[in-house]
Amino acid sequence: MSDSSTYSGGGIGFGGALFLVFLVLKLTGYITWSWWWVTSPLWMPFAFILVLVVIVVIVLVIKEII
């Protein structure tokens, strides 16, 4: 019998925790932010990666033209 322990890591992470804090503050009325800002910790990393990919593609296209 093998005694192997596996740890999958995980957890909600900083963005998830920040979203939960913003959500509670929004639902209790302490902040009157738009729902876009309340959910921003969830979608901002994807938006950042998308912007980086677009910049890299633009640089590669310009480099190909010159």
N, C-alpha and C positions, 0 to 999 in steps of 0.2 A: 504494500500500500504506500503510495507516494504522499508525502506531506508537503504539498506545494501550495503556498499562499499566493493568491493573486490580488493585486490592488489595481482597480480600474481607474483610480483617480476620479476625475469628474467634479461634481459640485456645480454650483450655479455660476461661479466666477464673479469678477468685479462688475462687469456689465449687467449681469442678471440681478445682482444685489442692488446696484444703483437703480435699475428699472423698478424693482420692488419698493424701494424707498420713495421714488418719484410717484409711483402708483398710489401708495398709501397717502402721501401728502396731497395728491390730486383728489382722491376720493373723500378725504376728510376736510377738504376745502382750504388747506393751508397755502396751496399754490393755485393760481388760476391759469397756468400755462396751457397752451394748446396740446392736444393729444400727440401731435407730431413730436413735441419736445419731451413729453413724458416717455414715449416709446423710443426716443433717440438712442439710448444705450444699447438697444437691440439691433437697430439697423445702421448705425454710424460705422461700425467696423466694415460692413459690406460696402457702404458708400465710399469709404476711404480706399479700399482695395480697388473698387471700380475706377475711381479717379486716377489711381496709380497706373492701372492697366491702360487707360485712355492716354495718359501722358507718355507712356512707353511706346504705344503704337504710333502716336503723333511723331515722336522723336525718330522712330525707325522709318517712318514714311518720309520725313524731311531728309533724313540721312541718305535714303535711296534716291531721292530726287537730285540732290546736290552732287 
